C-alpha cells in the first residue's frame, strides 16, 4: 500500500517551521560572537543564511512540484544524475540529515525539560520523547501531521510573545546592535585574531544548521493534496516565517545584554532571558525551547523516513521499508530512524558537530539545485506545475553562497570537512555493496 495524499499547505508549512526551529536558534549566536565579535555582523550572517534558505526553497518548489513523490533530494538527484547519486543523498539524509539531529534534539529537549522539572532525568526524558513520537508517526500520518501543526503553532506563538515581552520590558540597549562593530574587529586584530572571509563562511555553516529543515516539505510531496500549488506555498510561507522569527529573536538576544555576557555562551537564549526577566524568565524560556525541540524531533521523524521509504520503493534499500499501514504511515522506515536516534541518545556517545552536519547537508542541497539546472536543460518540455521564482538568479545565488561556505570551510575546518567527505565515500561504498548483494538476495 502506498502513501496517500491527505495533507495540505498548512501541514507542510508547519513541518518546515518545526524542522527549522530546533537547537540552532537558541545556541548558535553566542558561538558566532566569539568568532565574529560584532553584533551587526552576526545579524548579517543570520540574514544571509535566510536568503540562502529562501533561494533554495524557490528552487525546491519547482523540483517538488515537478516530481511530487515522497523522498526529497533522493528523488531529484536520481532523476538528474542516476540512482547512485540519489542513493548517496538518501544515505546522507538518513544518518546526517535526520537520525543524528533527531537524537541531538531529543537530548537537548531532556536538558531543557530538566531545567523546568528538576526531577525529570534528561536522558530518560529524551528516550521517552523519541519512543512516543516514533510510535505516533508509525501509526497515523494525519494525526502526526495535526500534532506537528499544533506544536509549530505553539512555538511560533510563544517565540513572538517572548520577543514582544522583551521589547516591552525596555531593559535592553539598542546601541548594542550597532555600536562598537569596528572597535570589536580592531580589538580582535590587536589580540592577533581578525574577522576573515573564512570565519564568516564557517559562521554561515553554523547558522545553516539552524536553517536546515527548510526543505522538509519536499519529503512529503507524495502525501500533499495538489502538490503543484501546496508545496511552493508551504516552502515560501514556512521558510519566510522562520527567517523573520530568527532575525527578531537574534536582535532581542543581542539587545538584551552586553556582548561580553553573550560571547561563547552556548545557551545564549537563557543568558538573554536572565538579563531581561531574571530566573523566572529563564525558566519560561526553557519551557519554550523544550516545546520547540519536541516539535523539531517530531518533524524529523515525520519527514526523514520518507527518503528511506523512496529508496526502498525503488529497490535501493530493504524492500520492507517501503511498506505503509492502512493510514498511510511508512511504519518500518519511521521505526528505523527512531531506532537509530534512540541508540545514539541511549549511548550518550552522540555529540553533534554543527560544522560537520552543516557542511554535509550544504553539499546535498547544492547538488539538488544543480539538478534543477540539469533538468531545465535536458528536459525543457517536462511538466513543471510551478517554476522557481527569480530563476536563474535564485539558483545561482544559492550555489554561490554554498560554494563560498564549502570551499572556505574546508580550509578553516579541515577535520569536520573531511568527516563530511568520508560520509559521502562511505555511502558510495554502501551503494556498490548493495547493488551486488541485493540481486543475489532477491534471486
Residue pairs with C-beta under 8 A, 6 or more apart in sequence:
1 323
1 324
1 325
1 326
1 328
2 222
2 324
3 70
3 141
3 222
3 223
3 309
3 324
3 328
3 330
4 141
4 223
4 328
5 222
5 223
5 224
5 225
5 227
6 141
6 142
6 223
6 225
6 328
7 141
7 142
7 145
7 220
7 223
7 224
7 225
7 230
8 224
8 225
8 230
9 224
9 229
9 230
9 233
9 234
9 237
10 149
10 234
11 145
11 146
11 148
11 149
11 220
11 224
12 217
12 220
12 224
12 230
12 231
12 234
12 235
12 238
13 217
13 233
13 234
13 237
13 238
13 241
14 145
14 148
14 149
14 151
14 152
14 153
14 238
15 145
15 148
15 152
15 216
15 217
15 220
15 234
15 238
15 299
15 302
15 303
16 213
16 214
16 216
16 217
16 234
16 235
16 237
16 238
16 239
16 242
17 152
17 155
17 156
17 238
17 241
17 242
17 295
18 148
18 151
18 152
18 155
18 213
18 292
18 295
18 296
18 298
18 299
19 212
19 213
19 214
19 216
19 296
19 299
19 300
19 303
20 210
20 211
20 212
20 213
20 214
20 216
20 238
20 239
20 242
21 152
21 155
21 159
21 242
21 245
21 292
21 295
21 296
22 101
22 105
22 108
22 210
22 213
22 292
22 293
22 296
23 104
23 105
23 108
23 210
23 293
23 296
24 206
24 207
24 209
24 210
24 211
24 212
24 354
25 210
25 245
25 246
25 249
25 250
25 269
26 267
26 268
26 269
26 289
26 292
27 266
27 267
27 268
27 269
28 206
28 207
28 209
28 210
28 268
28 354
29 42
29 46
29 250
29 253
29 254
29 262
29 268
30 262
30 263
30 264
30 265
30 266
30 267
30 268
30 271
31 206
31 264
31 266
32 42
32 45
32 203
32 206
32 207
33 39
33 42
33 259
33 262
33 263
33 264
34 263
34 264
35 195
35 199
35 202
35 203
36 42
36 45
36 195
36 199
36 200
36 203
37 184
37 185
37 187
37 188
37 195
37 259
37 263
38 180
38 181
38 184
38 185
38 195
39 176
39 177
39 178
39 181
39 254
39 259
40 177
40 178
40 181
41 181
41 195
41 200
42 203
42 250
42 254
43 177
43 247
43 250
43 251
43 254
45 200
45 203
45 204
45 207
46 207
46 246
46 247
46 250
47 247
48 204
48 401
49 204
49 207
49 208
49 210
49 211
50 211
50 239
50 243
50 246
50 247
51 397
51 401
52 204
52 208
52 211
52 397
52 398
52 401
52 402
53 211
53 214
53 239
53 242
53 243
54 214
54 236
54 239
54 240
54 243
54 394
55 390
55 394
55 395
55 397
55 398
55 401
56 214
56 215
56 365
56 369
56 398
57 214
57 215
57 235
57 236
57 239
58 235
58 236
58 388
58 389
58 390
58 391
58 394
58 395
59 368
59 369
59 372
59 388
59 391
59 394
59 395
59 398
60 214
60 215
60 218
60 235
60 368
61 231
61 232
61 235
61 236
61 386
61 388
61 389
62 232
62 372
62 384
62 386
62 387
62 388
62 391
63 76
63 218
63 368
63 371
63 372
63 375
64 72
64 217
64 218
64 221
64 227
64 231
64 232
64 235
65 221
65 227
65 228
65 229
65 231
65 232
65 384
65 385
65 386
66 375
66 382
66 383
66 384
66 385
66 386
67 75
67 76
67 79
67 221
68 221
68 222
68 224
68 227
68 228
68 231
69 75
69 221
69 222
69 310
70 219
70 220
70 221
70 222
70 223
70 306
70 307
70 309
70 310
70 330
71 90
71 219
71 221
71 222
71 306
71 307
71 309
71 310
71 311
72 93
72 215
72 216
72 218
72 219
72 221
72 303
72 306
72 307
72 310
73 86
73 89
73 90
73 93
73 215
73 218
73 307
73 364
73 365
73 367
73 368
74 86
74 87
74 89
74 90
74 93
74 307
74 310
74 311
75 86
75 221
75 310
76 368
76 371
76 372
77 85
77 86
77 88
77 89
77 367
77 368
77 371
78 85
78 86
78 87
78 314
79 86
79 371
79 375
80 370
80 371
80 374
80 375
80 378
81 367
81 371
81 374
83 314
83 316
84 428
84 431
85 367
86 311
86 316
87 311
87 316
87 427
87 430
87 431
87 434
88 424
88 427
88 428
88 431
89 307
89 364
89 367
89 368
90 307
90 308
90 310
90 311
90 316
90 317
91 423
91 426
91 427
91 430
91 431
92 360
92 361
92 363
92 364
92 423
92 424
92 427
93 304
93 307
93 308
93 364
94 304
94 307
94 308
94 337
94 340
95 340
95 423
96 356
96 357
96 360
96 361
96 420
96 423
97 212
97 304
97 357
97 360
97 361
97 364
98 300
98 303
98 304
98 305
98 307
98 337
99 304
99 337
99 340
99 341
99 344
100 344
100 350
100 352
100 357
101 212
101 296
101 300
101 352
101 357
102 130
102 297
102 300
102 301
102 304
102 337
102 338
102 340
102 341
103 126
103 130
103 340
103 341
103 342
103 344
103 345
103 350
103 352
104 350
104 352
105 293
105 296
105 297
105 300
106 126
106 127
106 129
106 130
106 293
106 297
106 341
106 345
107 122
107 123
107 126
107 345
107 350
108 289
108 293
109 125
109 126
109 129
109 290
109 293
109 294
109 297
110 120
110 121
110 122
110 123
110 124
110 125
110 126
110 129
111 122
112 286
112 287
112 289
112 290
112 293
113 120
113 122
113 125
113 286
113 290
114 120
114 121
114 122
114 125
115 282
115 283
115 286
116 283
116 286
116 287
116 290
123 345
123 346
123 348
126 345
127 342
127 345
127 346
129 294
129 297
130 297
130 338
130 341
130 342
130 345
131 338
131 342
133 294
133 297
133 298
133 301
133 338
134 301
134 334
134 335
134 337
134 338
134 339
134 341
134 342
136 143
136 144
136 147
136 298
137 144
137 298
137 301
137 302
137 305
137 329
137 334
137 338
138 325
138 329
138 331
138 334
138 335
138 338
139 325
139 327
139 329
139 331
140 327
140 329
141 223
141 327
141 328
141 329
142 327
142 328
144 298
144 302
144 329
145 302
147 298
148 295
148 298
148 299
148 302
151 291
151 294
151 295
151 298
152 295
152 299
154 291
154 295
155 288
155 291
155 292
155 295
156 241
156 245
158 288
158 291
159 245
159 249
159 288
159 292
160 245
160 248
162 249
162 252
162 273
162 285
162 288
163 248
163 249
163 252
165 277
166 172
166 252
166 255
166 256
166 272
166 276
167 252
169 276
169 277
171 256
171 275
171 276
172 252
172 255
172 256
172 257
172 275
172 276
173 255
174 255
176 254
176 255
176 257
176 258
176 259
177 251
177 254
177 255
180 259
184 259
185 194
185 195
188 194
188 195
197 404
197 408
198 408
198 411
198 412
199 412
201 404
201 405
201 407
201 408
201 409
201 412
202 355
202 408
202 409
202 412
202 413
204 401
204 404
204 405
205 354
205 355
205 358
205 359
205 362
205 405
205 409
205 413
206 354
206 355
206 358
208 358
208 361
208 362
208 405
209 354
209 357
209 358
209 361
210 246
211 242
211 243
211 246
212 357
212 358
212 361
213 296
213 299
214 235
214 238
214 239
214 242
215 235
215 365
215 368
216 299
216 303
217 224
217 231
217 234
217 235
217 238
217 303
218 231
218 235
219 303
219 304
219 306
219 307
220 302
220 303
220 306
221 227
221 231
222 306
222 310
223 306
223 328
224 230
224 231
224 234
227 385
228 385
228 386
229 385
229 386
231 386
232 386
249 269
252 272
253 262
253 268
253 269
253 271
253 272
254 262
256 271
256 272
256 273
256 275
256 276
257 271
257 272
257 275
261 271
261 275
262 268
262 271
262 272
265 271
269 285
269 289
270 282
270 285
270 286
272 285
273 281
273 282
273 284
273 285
274 281
274 282
277 284
297 341
300 337
300 341
301 334
301 337
301 338
301 341
304 337
305 330
305 333
305 334
305 336
305 337
306 330
306 333
308 317
308 321
308 330
308 333
308 336
308 337
309 321
309 322
309 324
309 330
309 333
311 317
311 321
312 318
312 319
312 320
312 321
312 322
312 333
313 322
315 438
316 431
316 434
317 434
320 332
321 330
321 332
321 333
321 336
322 330
322 333
323 330
323 331
323 332
324 330
324 331
325 331
344 350
353 416
353 419
355 409
355 413
355 416
355 417
356 416
356 419
356 420
358 405
359 405
359 406
359 409
359 413
359 416
359 417
359 420
360 420
360 423
360 424
362 402
362 405
362 406
363 406
363 420
363 424
365 398
365 402
366 398
366 399
366 402
366 403
366 406
369 395
369 398
369 399
369 402
370 399
372 388
372 395
373 392
373 395
375 382
388 394
388 395
406 417
409 416
409 417
410 417
